[in-house]
Amino acid sequence: MNFDTLPMVHGEVTYLAKMTEKPHTYAYDLPPGLPRTNMVPDVRTLPIYDMRPLGSEMSLDREGFLLFDAPTEAGDLYDEDELRRVYYPEAERLIADATGGNRVVVFDHTIRRRTLGVEDRTPGIPRQPVTRIHGDYTEISGPQRVRDLMGGEAEELLKHRYAIVNLWRPIKGPLLDAPLAVCHAATIGEGDLVAQDLIYRDRTGEIYALFYNEAHRWIYAPVMIRDEVLLLKCFDSACDGRARFMPHTSFEDPTAPVEKPPRESIELRTLVFFPD
């Protein structure tokens, strides 16, 4: 792909600085004086390219992301009943068509409503856009998610190809605040992804952080509207050269107006199972 032909902006993204101990972050407030994380940020200002000119050239198996039009029949994306009754099955059909999977299971969703100056996972505040580069699943936590969710079916399902695909949509558009940037999967080198513990009160999960590599190419969809969705392939069990992980982050688009509506978005997380 010739990135030089794509429109772009320069945006600030936050990598993980090189470190010897395993990075970790607590997903709850600790007593005063105790740090929530041992991670050291490596902040870079980089070109972030516009994916829109790619159109039908995009592929989940090559780029790791896919943008397309997908109007929803759900009227209120804040209504929990309507999400499960209308939006979940709608998303399952959409992802099955986009991936070729023969079974799609939505297992949760997150709604984010931007509050300026507030960190994500602050008690009593809606979830915030994540400002540090991360990948949602690792070699360990990907299969563990299948075990956690699929009960007695899990071990048989793990013998076949499966993936974890997120569906991301603005709740209100055009989205100008804190858009989502994704790293082209083919530009991620061996050793760039590093496992990070995400520590909850009752369990420890594992996600990926990312070390900087000058080969990385960051891409976003400017001014997304409610009728558009972005699919992210966050995990794929196949090790045959296709995209497997999708580091992503929010960033500030320097071309956006200073006065803009705070970002409101919803992401669904799904397990996708494939036929033999």
Steps between C-alpha positions, in 0.01 A plus 500: 500500500630847411424707808654810340192536277259518796392825668632522855528705816768497767375369833642410838489133605631340817715188476663307784864586567739205511502338844631179655216413741157398380277806465183512706207731570241482779144542376382647832610772739782412737573660838661845479865492406489170312542530120231344280760394243871436455480585130722777364347684201685556175306780329549545125355742247449302181313511169152353533359415157144524375362152424204624298679499161577129552132410463453136402877439508481460879501148641466372854754228419762742364450840666320363806222759470208573271280810457157486338147637503268318739187691604339353811134438578573574866359841586659554842850360544489585871200272556626167636189309395510637145870420473442134584175465309596687181866602491664176614336269241546767233874512579530122501358483147721785380820347639416155364461652153824700530716216633354180356447367850218252546432596862533841667439560871480854641629478855503862621499865407649825627357848461746789525400863564789742507547712813795733454785458747376167639686168475331180382358276775447791742225393744165669438603629156407344160775303329744730319688470170826315564802720432770232520568256214367156590380172351205338674618136498825305510609145418390409854187709555348427157441128561420570865211718391354203308535283812337766717199541271430175322484255790503132404536584129823688547762227463348371178466854360865570581604220263376707205561853375336779696541877528398791720357788297387836638235713332551873571242768421448869587178545694481856372670641195680644331768386744769767535624437855749224590469288181637146498841433340604146405841357415519321164556137600755432226730770642527345847831320549598207716560620853293821463207363702562454874261333743361724775308392811167676558429441867141506629390445859400140432714395203792588275458535125766541234508744209773624266697822519717605206865601468578763237618384158562748220335255259158544666233671296202655681164544327161649594160581355441876534156638580322168545121510511252281686427292190864388474679226692862404541582133551821415688638148500644493853600132498524217248607148590630436145878537471523499121610855426163673528440788746472370855504798737387862467670766714289815516461826691305822501680818398436870451444594135677835458266596215187469716339822628581605855131507587366154423255257659667251737539153353220251561564149366404138549712191443375140491735209561430174323634148471505378142525128423587367155409182316775247433 
